[in-house]
């Protein structure tokens, strides 16, 4: 089919940029108008039926919301604002997208003040004498960085940015608009020619090499004790169903990395939970005893391998099969017997089809493998900590996690912050549906949970979203509560409030410094922002409050007074 032109009449550059976004299915813009991006924000006024613009109170929220929205939906969202503040304040979300493979567009400017950009103008990022170098900074944390200058070039660069963010291993792409880029007009006679954005979008992922898939399938079928390790790549590919299909076909236990938690329901008979430094004991033992390991969508970070502890993973005694969309990721941490390059959803389906062609295990074999796993879960314990029902005051973290689990529906989405509270949730919270748990997949910066929850709610408006934070991370992004109220994005926030930077304090021993806080009434602060706020001090109050506010259209903050009795050491690796 012949290519179609993008435009049939002349329009302004900002208008052409927004038509490109619409054609690509980009429907969310998060940010604050500033610098030359103001003209794009102005043009968004006429596109409110197709693109939602969410004003945030600080660029950090824009970066994280764009990253999480892209990770959950598979389509890039836009984080937009003035250059100096997108590179400083919005960097957390950019780093997460870059290291965690989330599609994301950063649309910003050089604030160059042309024609005086060589005179060290205010805020300029041109890289001229005594100005900061925006291209160099953004290039270090993005898949690609574009600096368009001319009218048609600007539109094409926007199309190419979308292509880059979605092609292969996904990630953030930066558009740094020069002041000359956003003035003037483009149309059907512009040079270079402007074609429909559809021509720039990646097609469906190609299948993996059938020969390599067949070899991997044979190795899995010949294994006595295979295990699947699933990472964040399963979430990026949205390969939840394909992963479960393969696991059930060969009755193979599934462990997840911490970043991959939530890609496989942890109440499934084949679930092991998270393995690694803060994983379930049964997961660590089962992975350690496996003779064949299929690694899907994970780079195997040091926290996954407990610092390459050979008791966990050892290529001298185990067969490794690694499936990844990026060839550089496969065999990065450990040498592999088989490498399958491809999109997780496509390649997992190929593996299942191949195993059916070869001949899957008999029902008798499957029953033996399921019984073996059931016995292991009973022997080593599996989300059955007795302190889930403890009545101690202040509330133990186990009790808090237990009340969160019993107080929300199975399909509610939980987003986590950084710090000790995240480790507690990773270890003790049991997911019951795939795709219901979101935590930082790469940098693990504090202040992540609230903007992540806002993005998750926008991605799934009909589902409840609960942000879980510590009292260290909550103040870093509590301005997101204002956005939640103003934009009518109702979420629930649960705070582990122990008046400390828990992980830091716990690691300092008897030489504690800069790790404790005064007691702050966060529920009262939330109320002053227009939210519901409740101070939780007694057992049972959290579960009750979660259930009573399940259908609320008002953002709710539940400030839980938390014991310091248990620390990260209590959820550290155990065999």
JOMO-V943213 format. One record per residue. N is the residue number from 1. SS is DSSP state (A for helix, B for strand, O for the rest). Layout:
BEGIN
N:SS / N:SS
END
This chain:
BEGIN
1:O / 2:O / 3:O / 4:O / 5:B / 6:O / 7:O / 8:O / 9:O / 10:O / 11:B / 12:B / 13:A / 14:A / 15:A / 16:A / 17:A / 18:A / 19:A / 20:A / 21:A / 22:A / 23:A / 24:O / 25:O / 26:O / 27:O / 28:B / 29:B / 30:B / 31:B / 32:O / 33:O / 34:O / 35:A / 36:A / 37:A / 38:A / 39:A / 40:A / 41:A / 42:A / 43:A / 44:A / 45:A / 46:A / 47:A / 48:O / 49:O / 50:O / 51:O / 52:B / 53:B / 54:B / 55:B / 56:O / 57:O / 58:O / 59:A / 60:A / 61:A / 62:A / 63:A / 64:A / 65:A / 66:A / 67:A / 68:A / 69:A / 70:A / 71:A / 72:A / 73:A / 74:O / 75:O / 76:O / 77:B / 78:B / 79:B / 80:B / 81:O / 82:O / 83:A / 84:A / 85:A / 86:A / 87:A / 88:A / 89:O / 90:O / 91:A / 92:A / 93:A / 94:A / 95:A / 96:A / 97:A / 98:A / 99:A / 100:A / 101:O / 102:O / 103:O / 104:B / 105:B / 106:B / 107:B / 108:B / 109:B / 110:O / 111:O / 112:O / 113:O / 114:O / 115:O / 116:O / 117:A / 118:A / 119:A / 120:O / 121:O / 122:O / 123:O / 124:O / 125:O / 126:B / 127:O / 128:O / 129:O / 130:O / 131:O / 132:O / 133:B / 134:A / 135:A / 136:A / 137:A / 138:A / 139:A / 140:O / 141:O / 142:O / 143:O / 144:B / 145:B / 146:B / 147:O / 148:O / 149:O / 150:O / 151:A / 152:A / 153:A / 154:A / 155:A / 156:A / 157:A / 158:A / 159:A / 160:A / 161:A / 162:A / 163:A / 164:A / 165:A / 166:A / 167:O / 168:O / 169:O / 170:O / 171:O / 172:B / 173:B / 174:B / 175:B / 176:B / 177:B / 178:O / 179:A / 180:A / 181:A / 182:O / 183:O / 184:O / 185:B / 186:B / 187:O / 188:O / 189:O / 190:O / 191:O / 192:O / 193:O / 194:O / 195:B / 196:O / 197:A / 198:A / 199:A / 200:A / 201:O / 202:O / 203:O / 204:O / 205:O / 206:O / 207:O / 208:O / 209:O / 210:A / 211:A / 212:A / 213:A / 214:A / 215:A / 216:A / 217:A / 218:A / 219:A / 220:A / 221:A / 222:A / 223:O / 224:O / 225:O / 226:B / 227:B / 228:B / 229:B / 230:B / 231:O / 232:A / 233:A / 234:A / 235:A / 236:A / 237:A / 238:O / 239:O / 240:A / 241:A / 242:A / 243:A / 244:A / 245:A / 246:A / 247:A / 248:A / 249:A / 250:A / 251:O / 252:O / 253:B / 254:B / 255:B / 256:B / 257:O / 258:O / 259:O / 260:O / 261:O / 262:O / 263:O / 264:O / 265:O / 266:O / 267:O / 268:O / 269:O / 270:O / 271:B / 272:B / 273:B / 274:B / 275:O / 276:O / 277:O / 278:O / 279:O / 280:O / 281:A / 282:A / 283:A / 284:A / 285:A / 286:A / 287:A / 288:A / 289:A / 290:O / 291:O / 292:B / 293:B / 294:B / 295:B / 296:B / 297:O / 298:O / 299:O / 300:O / 301:O / 302:A / 303:A / 304:A / 305:A / 306:O / 307:O / 308:O / 309:O / 310:O / 311:O / 312:O / 313:O / 314:O / 315:O / 316:O / 317:O / 318:O / 319:B / 320:B / 321:B / 322:B / 323:B / 324:B / 325:O / 326:O / 327:O / 328:O / 329:O / 330:O / 331:O / 332:O / 333:O / 334:O / 335:O / 336:O / 337:O / 338:B / 339:B / 340:B / 341:B / 342:O / 343:O / 344:A / 345:A / 346:A / 347:A / 348:A / 349:A / 350:A / 351:A / 352:A / 353:A / 354:A / 355:A / 356:A / 357:A / 358:A / 359:O / 360:O / 361:O / 362:O / 363:A / 364:A / 365:A / 366:A / 367:A / 368:A / 369:A / 370:A / 371:A / 372:A / 373:A / 374:A / 375:A / 376:A / 377:A / 378:A / 379:A / 380:A / 381:O / 382:O / 383:O / 384:O / 385:O / 386:A / 387:A / 388:A / 389:A / 390:O / 391:O / 392:O / 393:O / 394:O / 395:B / 396:O / 397:A / 398:A / 399:A / 400:A / 401:A / 402:A / 403:A / 404:A / 405:A / 406:A / 407:A / 408:O / 409:O / 410:O / 411:O / 412:O / 413:B / 414:B / 415:B / 416:B / 417:O / 418:O / 419:O / 420:A / 421:A / 422:A / 423:A / 424:A / 425:A / 426:A / 427:A / 428:A / 429:O / 430:O / 431:O / 432:O / 433:O / 434:O / 435:O / 436:O / 437:B / 438:B / 439:O / 440:O / 441:O / 442:O / 443:O / 444:O / 445:O / 446:O / 447:O / 448:A / 449:A / 450:A / 451:A / 452:A / 453:A / 454:A / 455:A / 456:A / 457:A / 458:A / 459:A / 460:O / 461:O / 462:O / 463:O / 464:O / 465:B / 466:B / 467:B / 468:B / 469:B / 470:B / 471:O / 472:O / 473:O / 474:A / 475:A / 476:A / 477:A / 478:O / 479:O / 480:A / 481:A / 482:A / 483:A / 484:A / 485:A / 486:A / 487:O / 488:O / 489:O / 490:O / 491:O / 492:B / 493:B / 494:B / 495:B / 496:B / 497:B / 498:O / 499:O / 500:B / 501:O / 502:A / 503:A / 504:A / 505:A / 506:A / 507:A / 508:A / 509:O / 510:O / 511:O / 512:O / 513:O / 514:O / 515:O / 516:B / 517:O / 518:O / 519:O / 520:O / 521:O / 522:A / 523:A / 524:A / 525:A / 526:A / 527:A / 528:A / 529:O / 530:O / 531:O / 532:B / 533:B / 534:B / 535:B / 536:B / 537:O / 538:O / 539:O / 540:O / 541:A / 542:A / 543:A / 544:A / 545:A / 546:A / 547:A / 548:A / 549:O / 550:O / 551:O / 552:O / 553:O / 554:O / 555:O / 556:B / 557:B / 558:B / 559:B / 560:B / 561:B / 562:B / 563:O / 564:O / 565:O / 566:O / 567:O / 568:A / 569:A / 570:A / 571:A / 572:O / 573:O / 574:O / 575:O
END
